């Protein structure tokens, strides 16, 4: 079963990667960063494990498909029904976010997304830069700015992590 449930913004970006991986799982894109804001996530990519009943069984974690431990964990989760139950048992129920989010930075990030969707790129960039000033360690905001300014470093031939490191050094030198 191949199924993709993503919004219009994410389709052109995610679909080629999903198809190239011959993935047989649902891929979701949090283009509005709703989940990221709720869990105060500061970096991408991240993964979550949601079971067939729609329950979150593992809190957000760094996704590295080249990491053997990540692959082993995912394979165990898929092959061992008892592992899902154990993960679910270990989850701490909470109606509160796991960490305090910088509300103004999150709001400015959201406003930037709306402005970009309305074709107001310059205004979106202004809001994202204000958000980044409020939350300078938020890599989601960093990467959103970079991806809009330099889409060739993110979408055409894959993510250029070397360029991102160099870009970060340039930004640090301007501070």
Kinemage of the C-alpha trace (Angstrom):
@kinemage 1
@onewidth
@group {chain A} dominant
@subgroup {mainchain}
@vectorlist {calphas} color= white
{ca unk a 1} P 0.000 0.000 0.000
{ca unk a 2} L 1.500 3.329 -1.045
{ca unk a 3} L -0.319 6.284 0.352
{ca unk a 4} L 0.652 9.906 0.601
{ca unk a 5} L -1.309 12.357 2.693
{ca unk a 6} L 0.282 15.748 2.287
{ca unk a 7} L -0.829 19.234 1.458
{ca unk a 8} L -0.436 20.977 -1.906
{ca unk a 9} L 2.750 22.776 -0.828
{ca unk a 10} L 4.493 19.545 0.054
{ca unk a 11} L 3.414 17.328 -2.841
{ca unk a 12} L 6.051 18.424 -5.347
{ca unk a 13} L 8.800 18.358 -2.735
{ca unk a 14} L 8.086 15.072 -0.972
{ca unk a 15} L 6.583 12.892 -3.675
{ca unk a 16} L 9.828 12.325 -5.653
{ca unk a 17} L 11.671 11.243 -2.481
{ca unk a 18} L 8.800 9.027 -1.385
{ca unk a 19} L 8.545 7.416 -4.823
{ca unk a 20} L 12.329 6.985 -5.194
{ca unk a 21} L 12.406 5.152 -1.861
{ca unk a 22} L 9.569 2.912 -3.068
{ca unk a 23} L 7.994 3.710 0.294
{ca unk a 24} L 4.936 1.787 1.371
{ca unk a 25} L 3.948 4.007 4.264
{ca unk a 26} L 2.022 7.214 4.683
{ca unk a 27} L 4.088 10.376 4.489
{ca unk a 28} L 2.839 13.506 6.185
{ca unk a 29} L 4.250 16.991 5.808
{ca unk a 30} L 3.657 19.444 8.629
{ca unk a 31} L 3.962 22.472 6.349
{ca unk a 32} L 2.293 24.691 8.946
{ca unk a 33} L 4.617 23.378 11.688
{ca unk a 34} L 1.668 22.646 13.965
{ca unk a 35} L 3.177 19.474 15.402
{ca unk a 36} L 6.603 21.099 15.519
{ca unk a 37} L 5.248 24.030 17.502
{ca unk a 38} L 3.314 21.808 19.907
{ca unk a 39} L 6.417 19.765 20.723
{ca unk a 40} L 8.819 22.723 20.504
{ca unk a 41} L 10.851 21.032 17.771
{ca unk a 42} L 13.801 23.052 16.535
{ca unk a 43} L 15.233 20.881 13.772
{ca unk a 44} L 14.228 18.793 10.807
{ca unk a 45} L 13.974 16.069 9.769
{ca unk a 46} L 12.229 14.449 12.677
{ca unk a 47} L 10.047 11.407 12.865
{ca unk a 48} L 7.256 10.192 15.048
{ca unk a 49} L 5.819 6.744 15.354
{ca unk a 50} L 2.046 6.487 15.146
{ca unk a 51} L 0.415 3.083 15.329
{ca unk a 52} L -2.495 1.808 13.247
{ca unk a 53} L -4.951 3.125 15.847
{ca unk a 54} L -3.558 6.638 15.349
{ca unk a 55} L -1.785 6.755 18.712
{ca unk a 56} L 1.559 8.463 19.127
{ca unk a 57} L 3.798 5.680 20.468
{ca unk a 58} L 7.161 7.434 20.324
{ca unk a 59} L 7.871 11.091 20.858
{ca unk a 60} L 9.598 12.988 18.027
{ca unk a 61} L 13.110 11.802 17.262
{ca unk a 62} L 15.879 12.645 14.818
{ca unk a 63} L 15.481 10.683 11.603
{ca unk a 64} L 18.598 9.386 9.942
{ca unk a 65} L 17.829 6.525 7.581
{ca unk a 66} L 21.544 5.730 7.351
{ca unk a 67} L 21.782 5.141 11.099
{ca unk a 68} L 21.678 1.417 11.920
{ca unk a 69} L 20.043 1.961 15.322
{ca unk a 70} L 17.215 3.947 13.729
{ca unk a 71} L 16.671 1.232 11.111
{ca unk a 72} L 16.744 -1.515 13.765
{ca unk a 73} L 14.226 0.377 15.920
{ca unk a 74} L 11.850 0.877 12.994
{ca unk a 75} L 12.187 -2.733 11.835
{ca unk a 76} L 11.482 -3.991 15.351
{ca unk a 77} L 8.447 -1.714 15.607
{ca unk a 78} L 7.107 -3.076 12.302
{ca unk a 79} L 7.804 -6.734 13.031
{ca unk a 80} L 7.191 -7.083 16.774
{ca unk a 81} L 3.628 -6.273 17.923
{ca unk a 82} L 4.794 -6.361 21.534
{ca unk a 83} L 7.272 -3.556 20.861
{ca unk a 84} L 4.441 -1.186 19.890
{ca unk a 85} L 2.664 -2.038 23.155
{ca unk a 86} L 5.869 -1.412 25.108
{ca unk a 87} L 6.411 1.940 23.408
{ca unk a 88} L 2.811 2.912 24.039
{ca unk a 89} L 3.142 1.915 27.699
{ca unk a 90} L 6.273 4.078 28.050
{ca unk a 91} L 4.639 7.174 26.504
{ca unk a 92} L 3.797 9.808 29.045
{ca unk a 93} L 0.238 11.073 28.520
{ca unk a 94} L 0.147 14.818 28.284
{ca unk a 95} L -2.212 17.509 27.197
{ca unk a 96} L 0.595 20.051 27.529
{ca unk a 97} L 3.442 20.656 25.096
{ca unk a 98} L 6.686 18.914 26.066
{ca unk a 99} L 8.529 22.242 26.343
{ca unk a 100} L 7.652 25.906 26.386
{ca unk a 101} L 7.490 27.281 22.869
{ca unk a 102} L 8.470 30.837 22.043
{ca unk a 103} L 4.918 31.907 21.193
{ca unk a 104} L 5.863 35.085 19.349
{ca unk a 105} L 8.472 33.301 17.225
{ca unk a 106} L 5.939 30.561 16.405
{ca unk a 107} L 3.294 33.155 15.487
{ca unk a 108} L 5.712 35.062 13.248
{ca unk a 109} L 6.726 31.800 11.567
{ca unk a 110} L 3.049 31.020 10.874
{ca unk a 111} L 2.433 34.538 9.594
{ca unk a 112} L 5.389 34.114 7.242
{ca unk a 113} L 3.876 30.914 5.871
{ca unk a 114} L 0.570 32.677 5.196
{ca unk a 115} L 2.331 35.621 3.543
{ca unk a 116} L 4.396 33.310 1.328
{ca unk a 117} L 1.260 31.432 0.312
{ca unk a 118} L -0.264 34.805 -0.668
{ca unk a 119} L 2.749 35.547 -2.854
{ca unk a 120} L 4.281 38.062 -0.439
{ca unk a 121} L 7.775 36.625 -0.269
{ca unk a 122} L 9.537 39.757 1.035
{ca unk a 123} L 7.031 40.180 3.853
{ca unk a 124} L 7.307 36.473 4.716
{ca unk a 125} L 11.088 36.736 4.901
{ca unk a 126} L 10.771 39.755 7.214
{ca unk a 127} L 8.537 37.799 9.607
{ca unk a 128} L 10.815 34.762 9.544
{ca unk a 129} L 13.859 36.894 10.298
{ca unk a 130} L 12.018 38.423 13.273
{ca unk a 131} L 11.071 34.896 14.398
{ca unk a 132} L 14.675 33.751 14.068
{ca unk a 133} L 15.880 36.715 16.133
{ca unk a 134} L 13.481 35.590 18.872
{ca unk a 135} L 14.434 31.908 18.584
{ca unk a 136} L 17.964 31.771 17.065
{ca unk a 137} L 18.463 28.036 17.677
{ca unk a 138} L 15.358 27.092 15.712
{ca unk a 139} L 16.675 25.252 12.651
{ca unk a 140} L 13.194 24.938 11.179
{ca unk a 141} L 13.071 28.716 10.812
{ca unk a 142} L 16.661 28.836 9.514
{ca unk a 143} L 15.967 26.212 6.900
{ca unk a 144} L 12.678 27.800 5.835
{ca unk a 145} L 14.504 31.060 5.113
{ca unk a 146} L 17.319 29.288 3.308
{ca unk a 147} L 14.961 27.091 1.279
{ca unk a 148} L 12.997 30.097 0.029
{ca unk a 149} L 16.127 32.134 -0.719
{ca unk a 150} L 18.089 29.220 -2.227
{ca unk a 151} L 15.699 26.513 -3.453
{ca unk a 152} L 18.487 25.007 -5.564
{ca unk a 153} L 20.227 23.959 -2.330
{ca unk a 154} L 17.173 22.058 -1.124
{ca unk a 155} L 14.975 20.698 -3.881
{ca unk a 156} L 16.643 20.069 -7.219
{ca unk a 157} L 19.512 17.703 -6.422
{ca unk a 158} L 18.796 16.975 -2.777
{ca unk a 159} L 19.701 18.880 0.345
{ca unk a 160} L 23.177 20.412 0.250
{ca unk a 161} L 24.290 20.055 3.863
{ca unk a 162} L 27.776 21.371 3.068
{ca unk a 163} L 26.238 24.599 1.787
{ca unk a 164} L 24.139 24.846 4.963
{ca unk a 165} L 27.248 24.569 7.145
{ca unk a 166} L 28.994 27.248 5.095
{ca unk a 167} L 25.894 29.460 5.239
{ca unk a 168} L 25.782 29.120 9.008
{ca unk a 169} L 29.425 30.197 9.256
{ca unk a 170} L 28.692 33.257 7.075
{ca unk a 171} L 25.776 34.190 9.336
{ca unk a 172} L 27.874 33.738 12.481
{ca unk a 173} L 30.593 35.996 11.090
{ca unk a 174} L 28.026 38.787 10.571
{ca unk a 175} L 26.949 38.758 14.227
